[in-house]
Amino acid sequence: MDEIIISILVPMYNAETTIEECLTKLLKQCGNTTEVVVLNDGSIDGCEKKAREFEKTNSRIRVYSQKNHGVAYTRQKLIDLARGEYIMFCDADDYFEDSAIDQVYGDIIRYRKENASPDVYIYGYNLVRSFGNKRIEHRRLTSGIYNKKEYSREHSSSMEDLYWSALWNKCYKKEICLNPRIEFETMMEDVMFNIDFFSRCKNVYISSCVIYNYIQIGESLTRGKKRDNTESIKRAEEAYGKLYKKALNAYPEEKKIIVEHIYMLYSSLLDRAKKINDACLYMQIENQCKELRKELKLRVLKIQIKRLQIRGKTVLKKIIGR
């Protein structure tokens, strides 16, 4: 058997209507050095049956099943199942562009020959939406290789931006995930994983090539509508605390930017606590904000203005999207 260079990991949950297109597009591109690993997370529809039909006719795909554990556990298990030197993720209701895997594989081989293999490859993507698609090629940093000092500012200021937080527009060197093992969190799992991973990288490769189509319609294992309540806000508060510590550990030289970013997150929690009329929770979060304001000093006003601008843009997007 040929050496497996890339493992494409597909977490699957109730994806009966989309899994065929996802796997068909993937397997058209998979050569002898690429494998597809599918893990069914306790689906109750017919998606596993459809995936196993592909497995019968193509040796490049392996399909596994488990009881329902959620996306964090599923992704962790997929990394353990992967045999490739590099790993990529694909949600079961999304799909890669027709030449995506060839592009990624070509970049890996090119930099191998130059003895300059990056620890992670980052690509552009399409947002596929009911009110119109959007093409994202890069975020400020254009094509090229960047060391940690060069990319840390961009990542630390945009940790939740899909470009930096998503798993599916990246190709990761697997050994970095395992030595020591990066554990997926159950909240903000993509954001947290990437903070942990990028903190270990010596360099990253950024390409403006668009390889992925992210479908922002409907629900799946990785995205779904959730009702806000006291418990969900408390979980978010705990997650933001973890994110704060992880970000400072990853990029201590970017503390100023990180504090500003975390303060904006906590401020959004104040709005949420106010909406559900939980005064006790509101004061608890406000105490966190007070501590951050001590760090921010005069920059608080600038951040509040920025929050209002973001809120205005969000409202405008909702109006346009209707």
N, C-alpha and C positions, 0 to 999 in steps of 0.2 A: 504494500500500500504506500502511496506517495505521502510525503510529509504534509500534515495539515497546517497551513499557514494561518487561515482565518476561520474561526467558528462564528457563525451567525446564530444568535440566540433569540428564540421566539417564545415569550410567555403567552399562553393562550387561555382565554376564559370566555365561554359562550360566544365564540367568533364564527359560528357556522356560516354566516352570510359573507364573510370577508376572507377566511383563511385560504380558500382556493386561489384567489387572485394573488394574495401575499406570497404563497409558496410557489406558484407558477412563475411569477416574476423572479423570485430568488433562484430557483433551480435552473432557469434558463441561463443564468450567469455562472453557476457553480461548476468550476472545473475540478481537476483531481486534487487541488490543494485547498479546497474550500469545503466545509461541511455546514449543514443546517441542523440545529438541535431545537426541537419543539418540546415544551413541557406544558401539558394540560393541567390547569389548576382546578380540578374538580368541576369541570363544566357540566351543565345539565342539558345541553343541546347536542347536536350531532357533529360538532367541530372535530372531535377526536377521530371519529370514523373517517371523515374526509382527509384528515392529516395522515392517517395510516394507509390510505389508498396511495398516497404519494410515496410512502415508505416502501411499499411493496414493489414499486417499479424503479426506484432510484436509490442507489447505495450511498448517495451523498447526504441523505436525511435520516435522522434518528428521532423517534417520537417516544416520549415518556408521559406517564400520568401519575398524579398524586391526589390526595384529598385536598380540599380547598384550604390554602394557607395564606393567600394574599400575595400581592405583587413583590413585596420585599423578600419574602422567603423564596418565592419562585425564581427570582433573578439570582439570588445567592446559589440556589441549587443548579441553575443553568451554568454558572461559571464553573462549578465543580464538575459538571458533565462535559464541559468543552475540552477538546483535544488540541485545539489550535494554539499557535504562538500568540496570535492576536484574537481579540473578541470584538464582535459588534452586536448591537441589539436591534431587533425589529419588532414593533408591536404587531399583533395578529390582525389588526384592522388598518394597518398602514402598508406601504410598499416602497421598495427602493426603485430608483430610476433604472432604466434598462441597462445602462453601462456602468452602474455604480460600483459593483464589486470589482470589475476590471480596472476601474480607476483607482480604487483603494489598493488592490493587489499590485498594480503598476507602481504606485508611489512607494509601497513597502520595498519592493525589489530594487527600485532606483536608489533609494537611500541606503539600502544594504550594500550595494556596490560601491557607494561613496563612503562606507564605514561611518555613517552619520545618522543611524536609525533613531528617529524621535520616539519618545515614550507614548505619545498619543497623536493621532491624526484627526483633525477637526475639519468638517465640511459644511457646505451650505445646505439648505433644505427649502421645500415649498410648504407653506401653510395652506391646506386645502379646506376652504370654508364655504358655507352655503351662500354667502353674500359676496364671494370673490376670492380668488387665490392671491397669495403674497409670496414673493420670492426673496429669501434671505441668503445672501452670498457670504457676508462676513459682518463682524462688528468691530469697526475701527481698524483693527489689525488686518492688513491685507496679506496676500499669499506669501509664505516664507516660513523659516524656522525661527522660533523665539525661545530664549532661555527664560528661566523663572523670573528673573528681575524684570524682564521685558513684558511678560504677560500678567504678572501678579496684580498690577493696578487695574487692568481691564477686568480680570476675573473677580477681584474683590469688590469692585463697584457694581458688578452686574451678576451676582451669584445666582439670582433667580430668573434671569433672562434665559429663555429657552436655548439660545445659542450656546450658552455656557452650562446650563443646568441639565439639558436633555442628554440621554444616553445614546439615542439613535443617530445622531450626526457625528459620531466619534468611533474611532477604531483604537482600542486600548491594548497595550502590551499586557498580556495576561499575568506574567510573573509579578508585576507591580501590585496586582490585586491580592496576591497570596503571601507576600513576604514583607511584613506580617499580613494576615488576612484582613481585608477591608470588609466590615460588616455593614449590610444595608440597615438603615434606620427604618422605623415604621411610619415616621412622619418626614415629609420633605426628602424622601429617600434618594431621588436623583440629585438634588442639590447637595446633600450631605456626602453622597458617594463621590461626586466630582471634586468637592473640597478636599476630601481625604486623598483621592487619586492624584490630583494636580499638586498637592503639597509634596508628593514624592517624586515628581517629574524633574528631570534636568532640562528638558526642552520639549517643545510641542511644534507640530507642523500644522499650519493653517492653509487651507485651500479654498478658493472661491468657487470651486466646482460644486454644483448642487447634486446631491445623491439621494435624497430622501423625500418622501411625501407624507406629511403628518396630517392625518384626517381629523379635523376639529368638529366633527359632526357625530352625535350619538355618544354612547357610553361603552366602556370596556373595562378590562382588568386594571388598566393604568389611568383611567380617567372616568369620573362619574360625578353626578350632582350630589352634594352633601348638604344637609340642613344644619344651619348654625345653631349652637346652643352653648351652655356654660362649659360642658365637657370638651367640646371641640375647640373652644377658645383656650381652655386650660392646656390642652395638648399642643396647640400652636405656640403658646407661651413657653412651654417646656422645650419645644423644638427650636424656637428662636434662641433660647439660652444655650442649647447645644451648638447651634450654628455659630453663635458668637465666639464660643471657645474654640471651635474647630478652625474658624477663619483666622483668629488671632494666632493660633498655633501654626497655621499654614503660611500666613503672610504678616509676621509681626511688624514689618517695616511699613505696612499699610494700615496701621491702627486707626488713623484719623478717618480714612474712608470707610473702614469697617464699622466704626462706632456710628457714623452718620447713617449707614445703611440699616443697621440693627435698630437704631432709634426710629426710623421710618416704619419698620415692621411693627415695633411695639405700639407706635402711634395708631397704626391701622387696627390693632387689637382694642385700643381704647374706643374707637368708633364702633367696633363690633359689640363690645361689652355694653356700650350705651344703648345700642339698638335693641338688645334683649333685656334691658332694664336690670342688669345685675350690678348693683352699686358696690357690693363687696369685691367682686372681681375687678371692677373698674379701678377701685383704689389700690388693689394689689398690683395691677399693671402700671398704674400711675407712679407707684413707688419705684418700679423698675425704670420708668422714664426719667424720674428725678435724678437717679444715679447717672444715667447717660447724659443728662443735661449738664452735669458737673464737668464731664469730659468735653462736651461740645462747646460750652461757654457761649460766645457771641454767634456761633454758627447755627444756633437753634432757629433763628428767624429765617435764615436762608433755606433751611430744610423745610420749614413750614410752608414757605412760598412754593417750593418744589412739590410738596405734597398736593397743594391746591392745583398746581398745573397738571399733575398726573391724574388727579380726580376729574379735572375738566376734560382731559383727553379720553378718559375711560367712558365718561357720559357721552361724549361725541361719537365714539366708536359704537356704542350701543344704539344710538339714534340712527347712524348710517347703516348699521347691520339689520335694522328692522325693515 
